[in-house]
Amino acid sequence: MTKERDGFWIKFCSALIHPAVRLLGRREVTGCPLPEAGSSGVLIVLNHVSHLDPLFDAVVVHNAGRVPRFLAKSSLWKNPMLRVVMTGTGQIPVERGTADSRDSLRAADDGLAAGKTLLIYPEGTITKDPDGWPMSSRTGVARLALANDVPVIPAARWGTREIYDGYRKTFRPLPRKTVRMVLGEPVDLSAYRGRPLTGPLLREVTDLLMTRVKHLLAEARGEQAPDGFYTPTRSADRNGD
């Protein structure tokens, strides 16, 4: 297996995160293997149910020989220690709802062009659906997917919310839970490439990608996926992170 070279901060974080994830839960990873490092950049599109998701997702990607880089909320960079770590590991800050969000996408474009592995949670925050299914998502993921000729891989993970539920503020590491991740095949977006990036097109591609994610989540949960996507109320938006 070809591996992407780790820098100091990746090695430092790995030494902390890998053991922590092993303590927090058992991992089961099924589906299609990720492309080998060095073949091309990869965009991984995921659901989001817990603040623990990045830890488990990072370990899966790192075990596949790739260095995980997340599009993460810019507020994380306000903490001086986190800013050093996030910058050192090559994470990409996202400014929501501002002109600076375009800079985030440019940084993501540069990373994909350089063969990096980017992980994105298009919902923008942990889902507010009481049953844990994906919400209606932001269309930045479609812009990234269509602007870069790289594999766009849907993935879903289930089990982290049973360990830590961010909305209920409950932490239950015991008894030890199983966190299941299913990696899907790259999504064929050839029918959409080269077309003007209109709002309806971006919405269609975003929903296509998140529908794939939702079906993979149904597989991870062993349940039937609901139709459509959850749309939170304004009060739920105010109570979110």
C-alpha positions as CSV (number, residue, x, y, z in Angstrom):
1,M,0.0,0.0,0.0
2,T,1.4,3.4,-1.0
3,K,1.3,5.9,1.9
4,E,1.3,9.6,2.0
5,R,4.2,11.0,4.1
6,D,3.2,12.3,7.5
7,G,4.7,15.5,8.8
8,F,5.5,16.3,12.5
9,W,2.0,17.4,13.4
10,I,0.3,14.5,11.7
11,K,2.6,12.1,13.6
12,F,1.9,14.0,16.9
13,C,-1.9,13.9,16.4
14,S,-1.8,10.3,15.3
15,A,0.0,9.3,18.5
16,L,-2.9,10.8,20.5
17,I,-5.9,10.1,18.3
18,H,-5.4,6.4,17.3
19,P,-5.2,5.2,20.9
20,A,-8.2,7.4,21.9
21,V,-10.3,6.0,19.2
22,R,-9.4,2.5,20.1
23,L,-10.6,3.2,23.7
24,L,-13.8,5.0,22.6
25,G,-15.2,2.2,20.4
26,R,-14.7,-0.7,18.1
27,R,-14.4,0.1,14.4
28,E,-15.9,-1.8,11.5
29,V,-15.0,-0.5,8.0
30,T,-16.6,-2.0,4.9
31,G,-17.2,-1.0,1.3
32,C,-14.8,0.1,-1.4
33,P,-11.1,0.8,-0.5
34,L,-9.8,4.3,-0.9
35,P,-7.6,5.0,-3.9
36,E,-3.9,4.7,-3.0
37,A,-2.0,7.8,-2.1
38,G,-0.3,9.4,-5.0
39,S,-2.9,8.4,-7.5
40,S,-4.9,11.7,-7.2
41,G,-6.7,13.9,-4.8
42,V,-9.8,12.5,-3.2
43,L,-12.9,14.2,-1.9
44,I,-14.8,12.2,0.8
45,V,-18.4,13.3,1.5
46,L,-19.8,12.2,4.9
47,N,-22.7,12.4,7.2
48,H,-22.3,14.1,10.6
49,V,-23.9,12.9,13.8
50,S,-21.4,13.6,16.6
51,H,-18.4,15.8,17.5
52,L,-16.4,12.5,17.7
53,D,-16.9,11.9,13.9
54,P,-13.7,13.6,12.8
55,L,-11.6,11.4,15.1
56,F,-13.0,8.2,13.8
57,D,-13.1,9.4,10.2
58,A,-9.5,10.6,10.4
59,V,-8.3,7.2,11.7
60,V,-10.1,5.3,8.8
61,V,-8.4,7.6,6.2
62,H,-5.0,7.5,7.9
63,N,-5.1,3.7,8.1
64,A,-5.7,3.7,4.4
65,G,-2.4,5.4,3.9
66,R,-3.7,8.9,3.3
67,V,-3.5,12.1,5.5
68,P,-7.0,13.4,6.4
69,R,-7.6,17.1,5.9
70,F,-11.0,18.5,6.9
71,L,-12.9,21.6,5.9
72,A,-13.6,22.8,9.4
73,K,-15.4,25.7,11.1
74,S,-13.1,28.7,11.2
75,S,-14.0,29.3,14.9
76,L,-11.7,26.4,15.8
77,W,-8.7,28.6,14.8
78,K,-9.6,31.1,17.5
79,N,-8.1,28.8,20.1
80,P,-4.3,29.4,20.0
81,M,-3.4,25.8,20.6
82,L,-5.9,24.4,18.2
83,R,-4.8,27.0,15.6
84,V,-1.2,25.7,15.8
85,V,-2.4,22.1,15.4
86,M,-5.0,22.7,12.7
87,T,-2.6,24.8,10.7
88,G,0.3,22.3,11.2
89,T,-1.9,19.4,10.0
90,G,-3.1,21.2,6.9
91,Q,-6.8,21.6,7.9
92,I,-8.9,24.2,6.0
93,P,-10.9,26.8,7.8
94,V,-14.4,27.6,6.5
95,E,-16.0,31.0,7.0
96,R,-19.7,30.4,6.8
97,G,-21.9,32.8,4.8
98,T,-19.2,35.3,4.0
99,A,-17.1,36.2,1.0
100,D,-14.2,34.5,2.7
101,S,-16.0,31.1,2.1
102,R,-14.7,31.4,-1.5
103,D,-11.2,31.5,-0.2
104,S,-11.9,28.2,1.7
105,L,-13.0,26.6,-1.6
106,R,-9.9,27.8,-3.3
107,A,-7.7,26.3,-0.6
108,A,-9.6,23.1,-1.0
109,D,-9.2,23.2,-4.8
110,D,-5.4,23.6,-4.3
111,G,-5.3,20.7,-1.9
112,L,-7.2,18.4,-4.3
113,A,-5.0,19.5,-7.2
114,A,-1.9,18.6,-5.1
115,G,-3.3,15.1,-4.5
116,K,-4.6,15.6,-0.9
117,T,-7.5,13.9,0.8
118,L,-10.2,16.2,1.8
119,L,-13.2,15.3,4.1
120,I,-16.3,17.4,4.1
121,Y,-19.5,17.3,6.1
122,P,-21.9,19.1,3.8
123,E,-24.6,19.5,6.5
124,G,-22.2,22.0,8.1
125,T,-22.9,20.8,11.6
126,I,-24.1,17.7,13.4
127,T,-27.5,16.7,12.2
128,K,-30.5,18.0,14.1
129,D,-32.7,15.1,12.8
130,P,-33.8,13.4,16.0
131,D,-33.3,10.0,14.3
132,G,-29.8,10.9,13.1
133,W,-30.5,11.0,9.3
134,P,-28.8,13.7,7.2
135,M,-30.2,17.2,6.9
136,S,-30.5,19.3,3.8
137,S,-26.9,20.3,3.0
138,R,-25.0,23.2,1.8
139,T,-24.0,23.3,-1.9
140,G,-20.3,24.0,-1.5
141,V,-19.7,20.3,-1.8
142,A,-21.1,20.3,-5.3
143,R,-18.8,23.2,-6.3
144,L,-15.8,21.3,-5.1
145,A,-16.9,18.1,-6.7
146,L,-17.5,19.7,-10.1
147,A,-14.5,21.9,-10.1
148,N,-12.0,19.1,-9.5
149,D,-11.6,16.0,-11.6
150,V,-10.9,13.7,-8.6
151,P,-12.8,10.7,-7.1
152,V,-15.8,11.9,-5.1
153,I,-16.4,9.2,-2.5
154,P,-19.6,9.0,-0.4
155,A,-19.2,7.5,3.1
156,A,-21.3,7.1,6.2
157,R,-20.6,6.3,9.8
158,W,-22.9,5.3,12.6
159,G,-22.3,4.7,16.3
160,T,-20.4,7.8,17.4
161,R,-23.6,9.5,18.6
162,E,-24.2,6.6,21.0
163,I,-20.8,7.5,22.6
164,Y,-21.2,11.3,22.6
165,D,-24.4,13.1,21.8
166,G,-23.5,16.8,21.4
167,Y,-27.1,18.1,21.7
168,R,-28.0,16.1,24.8
169,K,-24.5,16.5,26.2
170,T,-24.3,12.8,27.1
171,F,-21.0,10.9,27.1
172,R,-21.4,7.1,27.4
173,P,-18.2,5.3,26.4
174,L,-19.3,2.2,28.4
175,P,-20.3,-0.4,27.5
176,R,-17.9,0.0,24.5
177,K,-19.8,0.7,21.3
178,T,-19.2,-0.3,17.7
179,V,-18.8,2.5,15.1
180,R,-19.5,1.3,11.6
181,M,-18.3,3.1,8.5
182,V,-19.3,2.2,4.9
183,L,-17.3,3.6,2.0
184,G,-19.1,3.9,-1.3
185,E,-17.9,3.8,-4.9
186,P,-16.8,7.1,-6.5
187,V,-19.9,9.0,-7.8
188,D,-20.0,9.4,-11.6
189,L,-20.5,13.2,-12.1
190,S,-19.6,13.2,-15.8
191,A,-23.2,14.2,-16.8
192,Y,-22.8,17.4,-14.7
193,R,-19.3,18.5,-15.6
194,G,-18.9,21.5,-18.0
195,R,-22.3,22.9,-17.3
196,P,-22.9,26.4,-15.8
197,L,-22.8,26.2,-12.0
198,T,-26.4,27.4,-11.5
199,G,-28.2,27.2,-8.2
200,P,-30.5,24.4,-9.3
201,L,-27.5,22.4,-10.7
202,L,-25.5,22.7,-7.5
203,R,-28.6,21.7,-5.4
204,E,-29.1,18.6,-7.7
205,V,-25.5,17.5,-7.3
206,T,-25.5,18.1,-3.6
207,D,-28.7,16.1,-3.1
208,L,-27.3,13.3,-5.4
209,L,-24.1,13.0,-3.2
210,M,-26.0,13.2,0.1
211,T,-28.5,10.6,-1.2
212,R,-25.6,8.2,-1.7
213,V,-24.4,9.0,1.8
214,K,-27.9,8.4,3.2
215,H,-28.2,5.0,1.6
216,L,-24.7,4.1,2.9
217,L,-25.9,5.2,6.4
218,A,-28.9,3.0,6.0
219,E,-26.5,0.1,5.3
220,A,-24.4,0.9,8.3
221,R,-27.5,1.1,10.5
222,G,-29.3,-1.9,9.0
223,E,-32.4,0.2,8.5
224,Q,-34.5,1.7,5.7
225,A,-33.5,5.3,4.8
226,P,-36.3,7.9,4.9
227,D,-37.3,9.9,1.8
228,G,-35.8,13.3,1.4
229,F,-33.7,15.2,4.0
230,Y,-34.5,16.6,7.3
231,T,-35.0,20.4,7.5
232,P,-34.5,21.9,10.9
233,T,-36.8,24.5,12.3
234,R,-35.5,28.0,13.1
235,S,-35.5,27.2,16.8
236,A,-33.4,24.1,16.2
237,D,-31.0,26.2,14.1
238,R,-30.6,28.6,17.1
239,N,-29.9,25.7,19.4
240,G,-27.3,24.1,17.1
241,D,-23.5,24.4,17.2
